C-alpha cells in the first residue's frame, strides 16, 4: 500500500500530469467557456508539445542530479 501512495504522490508532483489534467479539463469545459474547435485543436497541440518537452527534459536529467523549479 505504501508503494501506491508513493506512486500517487509522485504523479501529483509531475508537471506532465498537471499539463495532461489541464488539457482534459479544457476539453471537457470548452463548450461552456466558448472555445471554438480550431482554438481547442491549437490548445491541445500546445499541451501535447509541453508534455513531450517536459518528458525530454526529464530524460535529459536522468542520471544527473537535476533539480526542478
C-alpha positions as CSV (number, residue, x, y, z in Angstrom):
1,X,0.0,0.0,0.0
2,X,2.9,2.3,0.7
3,X,4.1,1.9,-2.8
4,X,0.8,3.0,-4.2
5,X,0.8,6.1,-2.0
6,X,4.4,6.9,-3.2
7,X,3.3,6.5,-6.8
8,X,0.3,8.8,-6.4
9,X,2.4,11.5,-4.6
10,X,5.0,11.3,-7.4
11,X,2.2,11.6,-10.0
12,X,0.7,14.6,-8.4
13,X,4.1,16.3,-8.3
14,X,4.6,15.7,-12.0
15,X,4.3,18.6,-14.4
16,X,3.3,16.2,-17.2
17,X,0.3,15.0,-15.1
18,X,-0.9,18.6,-14.5
19,X,-0.4,19.5,-18.2
20,X,-2.5,16.5,-19.2
21,X,-5.1,17.1,-16.5
22,X,-5.4,20.8,-17.6
23,X,-5.9,19.7,-21.3
24,X,-8.6,17.3,-20.3
25,X,-10.4,19.9,-18.2
26,X,-10.3,22.4,-21.1
27,X,-11.6,19.8,-23.5
28,X,-14.5,18.9,-21.1
29,X,-15.5,22.5,-20.4
30,X,-14.6,24.1,-23.8
31,X,-18.3,24.5,-24.8
32,X,-19.1,26.3,-21.6
33,X,-16.0,28.5,-22.0
34,X,-16.9,29.3,-25.6
35,X,-13.7,28.0,-27.1
36,X,-14.0,27.2,-30.8
37,X,-12.9,23.9,-32.3
38,X,-9.9,25.5,-34.0
39,X,-8.7,27.0,-30.8
40,X,-9.3,23.7,-29.0
41,X,-7.2,21.9,-31.6
42,X,-4.4,24.5,-31.1
43,X,-4.6,24.3,-27.3
44,X,-4.4,20.5,-27.4
45,X,-1.4,20.7,-29.7
46,X,0.4,23.1,-27.4
47,X,-0.4,20.9,-24.4
48,X,0.9,17.8,-26.1
49,X,4.1,19.7,-27.1
50,X,4.5,20.8,-23.5
51,X,4.1,17.2,-22.2
52,X,6.6,16.0,-24.8
53,X,9.1,18.8,-24.0
54,X,8.8,18.0,-20.3
55,X,9.4,14.4,-21.0
56,X,12.5,15.2,-23.0
57,X,13.7,17.4,-20.2
58,X,13.1,14.7,-17.6
59,X,15.0,12.2,-19.7
60,X,17.9,14.6,-20.0
61,X,18.0,15.0,-16.3
62,X,18.1,11.2,-15.6
63,X,21.4,10.2,-14.3
64,X,22.2,13.8,-13.5
65,X,21.3,15.5,-10.2
66,X,18.9,18.0,-11.8
67,X,16.5,19.9,-9.5
68,X,13.2,21.1,-10.8
69,X,12.0,24.6,-10.0
